[in-house]
Amino acid sequence: MSEELQDRFAALSGGTKRMLEYVAVLDGEARYAILRHLARVSEEDMVEDVKEAVDAGIIAVRPGEPNVYEFTEASVREWVLSQIGETRLPKLRARAAAARWRVVG
């Protein structure tokens, strides 16, 4: 990940950084409804977190899928996953899988 992108990531709010962890563990299925379920925050806070990450150029709406988000660079996803930590990552992935199942079926 470029130094410029790391600087933009560092400037994000804590809520936005947590939301980006969820985007990372959802492996390309970062649908708004699933993110909302994982984040457990108000609709207003969720919209702000997504907007902040999009405005920073960290994530973007997937073309043709208005409520699905993806990282603007694959290296960003890998970097975010590396920051989560080996102990927390499996728990977060399990939570994401359960949320996906509850939301999508």
Contact map, one row per residue, 1 for C-alpha under 8 A:
111011000000000000000000000000000000000000000000000000000000000000000000001100100000000000000000000000000
111111000000000000000000000000000000000000000000000000000000000000000000000000000000000000000000000000000
111111100000000000000000000000000000000000000000000000000000000000000000000000000000000000000000000000000
011111110000000000000000000000000000000000000000000000000000000000000000000000000000000000000000000000000
111111111000000000000000000000000000000000000000000000000100000000000000000000000000000000000000000000000
111111111100000000000000000000000000000000000000000000000000000000000000000000000000000000000000000000000
001111111110000000000000000000000000000000000000000000000000000000000000000000000000000000000000000000000
000111111111000000000000000000000000000000000000000000010000000000000000000000000000000000000000000000000
000011111111000010000000000000000000000000000000000000010100000000000000000000000000000000000000000000000
000001111111000000000000000000000000000000000000000000000000000000000000000000000000000000000000000000000
000000111111100000000000000000000000000000000000000000000000000000000000000000000000000000000000000000000
000000011111110110000000000000000000000000000000000110000000000000000000000000000000000000000000000000000
000000000011111110000000000000000000000000000000100000000000000000000000000000000000000000000000000000000
000000000001111111000000000000000000000000000000000000000000000000000000000000000000000000000000000000000
000000000000111111100000000000000000000000000000100000000000000000000000000000000000000000000000000000000
000000000001111111110000000000000000000000000000110110000000000000000000000000000000000000000000000000000
000000001001111111111000000000000000000000000000000000000000000000000000000000000000000000000000000000000
000000000000011111111100000000000000001000000000000000000000000000000000000000000000000000000000000000000
000000000000001111111110000000000010001000000000110000000000000000000000000000000000000000000000000000000
000000000000000111111111000000000000000000000000000010000000000000000000000000010000000000000000000000000
000000000000000011111111100000000000000000000000000000000000000000000000000000011001000000000000000000000
000000000000000001111111110001000010011000000000000000000000000000000000000000000000000000010001000000000
000000000000000000111111111111000010000000000000000000000000000000001110000000000000000000000000000000000
000000000000000000011111111100000000000000000000000000000000000000000000000011011000000000000000000000000
000000000000000000001111111000000000000000000000000000000000000000000000000000001000000000011001000000000
000000000000000000000111111111000000000000000000000000000000000000000000000000000000000000001001100000000
000000000000000000000011111111000000000000000000000000000000000000000000000000000000000000000000000000000
000000000000000000000011011111000000000000000000000000000000000000001100000000000000000000000000000000000
000000000000000000000010011111100000000000000000000000000000000000011000000000000000000000000000000000000
000000000000000000000110011111110110000000000000000000000000000000011100000000000000000000000000000000000
000000000000000000000000000011111110000000000000000000000000000000111000000000000000000000000000000000000
000000000000000000000000000001111111000000000000000000000000000000111000000000000000000000000000000000000
000000000000000000000000000000111111100000000000000000000000000000000000000000000000000000000000000000100
000000000000000000000000000001111111110000000000000000000000000000000000000000000000000000000001001100100
000000000000000000100110000001111111111000000000000000000000000000000000000000000000000000000000000000000
000000000000000000000000000000011111111110100100000000000000000000000000000000000000000000000000000000000
000000000000000000000000000000001111111100000000000000000000000000000000000000000000000000000000001000100
000000000000000000000100000000000111111100000000000000000000000000000000000000000000000000000011001000000
000000000000000001100100000000000011111110000100000000000000000000000000000000000000000000000000000000000
000000000000000000000000000000000001111111000000000000000000000000000000000000000000000000000000000000000
000000000000000000000000000000000001001111101100000000000000000000000000000000000000000000000000000000000
000000000000000000000000000000000000000111111100000000000000000000000000000000000000000000000000000000000
000000000000000000000000000000000001000011111110000000000000000000000000000000000000000000000000000000000
000000000000000000000000000000000000000001111111000000000000000000000000000000000000000000000000000000000
000000000000000000000000000000000000000011111111100000000000000000000000000000000000000000000000000000000
000000000000000000000000000000000001001011111111110000000000000000000000000000000000000000000000000000000
000000000000000000000000000000000000000000111111111000000000000000000000000000000000000000000000000000000
000000000000000000000000000000000000000000011111111100000000000000000000000000000000000000000000000000000
000000000000101100100000000000000000000000001111111110000000000000000000000000000000000000000000000000000
000000000000000100100000000000000000000000000111111111000000000000000000000000000000000000000000000000000
000000000000000000000000000000000000000000000011111111100000000000000000000000000000000000000000000000000
000000000001000100000000000000000000000000000001111111110000000000000000000000000000000000000000000000000
000000000001000100010000000000000000000000000000111111111110000000000000000000000000000000000000000000000
000000000000000000000000000000000000000000000000011111111111000000000000000000000000000000000000000000000
000000000000000000000000000000000000000000000000001111111100000000000000000000000000000000000000000000000
000000011000000000000000000000000000000000000000000111111110000000000000000000000000000000000000000000000
000000000000000000000000000000000000000000000000000011111111000000000001000000000000000000000000000000000
000010001000000000000000000000000000000000000000000011111111000000000011100100000000000000000000000000000
000000000000000000000000000000000000000000000000000011011111100000001111000000000000000000000000000000000
000000000000000000000000000000000000000000000000000001001111110000001111000000000000000000000000000000000
000000000000000000000000000000000000000000000000000000000011111011111100000000000000000000000000000000000
000000000000000000000000000000000000000000000000000000000001111111111100000000000000000000000000000000000
000000000000000000000000000000000000000000000000000000000000111111000000000000000000000000000000000000000
000000000000000000000000000000000000000000000000000000000000011111000000000000000000000000000000000000000
000000000000000000000000000000000000000000000000000000000000111111110000000000000000000000000000000000000
000000000000000000000000000000000000000000000000000000000000111111110000000000000000000000000000000000000
000000000000000000000000000000110000000000000000000000000000110011111000000000000000000000000000000000000
000000000000000000000000000011110000000000000000000000000000110011111100000000000000000000000000000000000
000000000000000000000010000111110000000000000000000000000011110000111110000000000000000000000000000000000
000000000000000000000010000101000000000000000000000000000011110000011111000000000000000000000000000000000
000000000000000000000010000000000000000000000000000000000111000000001111110110000000000000000000000000000
000000000000000000000000000000000000000000000000000000001111000000000111110100000000000000000000000000000
000000000000000000000000000000000000000000000000000000000100000000000011111110000000000000000000000000000
000000000000000000000000000000000000000000000000000000000000000000000011111111000000000000000000000000000
100000000000000000000000000000000000000000000000000000000000000000000000111111100000000000000000000000000
100000000000000000000000000000000000000000000000000000000100000000000011111111110000000000000000000000000
000000000000000000000001000000000000000000000000000000000000000000000010111111111000000000000000000000000
000000000000000000000001000000000000000000000000000000000000000000000000011111111100000000000000000000000
100000000000000000000000000000000000000000000000000000000000000000000000001111111110000000000000000000000
000000000000000000011001000000000000000000000000000000000000000000000000000111111111000000000000000000000
000000000000000000001001100000000000000000000000000000000000000000000000000011111111100010000000000000000
000000000000000000000000000000000000000000000000000000000000000000000000000001111111100000000000000000000
000000000000000000000000000000000000000000000000000000000000000000000000000000111111100000000000000000000
000000000000000000001000000000000000000000000000000000000000000000000000000000011111110110000000000000000
000000000000000000000000000000000000000000000000000000000000000000000000000000001111111110000000000000000
000000000000000000000000000000000000000000000000000000000000000000000000000000000001111111000000000000000
000000000000000000000000000000000000000000000000000000000000000000000000000000000000111111100000000000000
000000000000000000000000000000000000000000000000000000000000000000000000000000000001111111110000000000000
000000000000000000000000000000000000000000000000000000000000000000000000000000001001111111111000000000000
000000000000000000000000000000000000000000000000000000000000000000000000000000000000011111111100000000000
000000000000000000000000000000000000000000000000000000000000000000000000000000000000001111111110000000000
000000000000000000000100100000000000000000000000000000000000000000000000000000000000000111111111000000000
000000000000000000000000110000000000000000000000000000000000000000000000000000000000000011111111100000000
000000000000000000000000000000000000000000000000000000000000000000000000000000000000000001111111110000000
000000000000000000000000000000000000010000000000000000000000000000000000000000000000000000111111111000000
000000000000000000000100110000000100010000000000000000000000000000000000000000000000000000011111111100000
000000000000000000000000010000000000000000000000000000000000000000000000000000000000000000001111111110000
000000000000000000000000000000000000000000000000000000000000000000000000000000000000000000000111111111000
000000000000000000000000000000000100110000000000000000000000000000000000000000000000000000000011111111100
000000000000000000000000000000000100000000000000000000000000000000000000000000000000000000000001111111111
000000000000000000000000000000000000000000000000000000000000000000000000000000000000000000000000111111111
000000000000000000000000000000000000000000000000000000000000000000000000000000000000000000000000011111111
000000000000000000000000000000001100100000000000000000000000000000000000000000000000000000000000001111111
000000000000000000000000000000000000000000000000000000000000000000000000000000000000000000000000000111111
000000000000000000000000000000000000000000000000000000000000000000000000000000000000000000000000000111111
